[in-house]
Amino acid sequence: MKYMKPYNLFQELLKSNTLASSRFLGLDVGDKYVGLAVSDSTNKVASPLAVLVRKKTNIDLMAKDFQSLVSELSLGAFVFGYPFDRQKMSRDAVQVKFLIDDLCRTGELRGVKYTFWDECFTSKNVELLLQPLKLHPAQTKTMLDKFAAVGILQGYLDFVNRKHASTPDKNSSEDGS
């Protein structure tokens, strides 16, 4: 796995003409679960996908699951939710780094590129939306993880698409043709 800055990742996929045929996977990493979201084929909208159980003993299985998702969904890159707290390294940030290190050690995801996106308040926002539904706690946790991943991925997609739209196309002429 290879880290890239958020917009650089998008630009590289765009330049290599793989952006049109690939999608992004958003990940909300927790102690016990990893919520997943996937972008649509135009990379404009994020949708909930699944929740994976996270254990130190199942990292090889998780890596294989991710590799299957890369193939099945034509994934071009991963977007990990990351708590950007400039004051200190949070416990959540450490969990994300551990998962990435563990996945790298398996060797399963060698060609996968990834970036980080600020997960600030994604879980809290989803939690507030789910409260009135009065769901079973297990159901709430699954929904929370999946939709937190949606929030992370949608934030990233909105940013890169907005930035791309405001960047003049170097290939077009002044008259717009």
Disulfide bonds with the S-S distance in Angstrom:
none
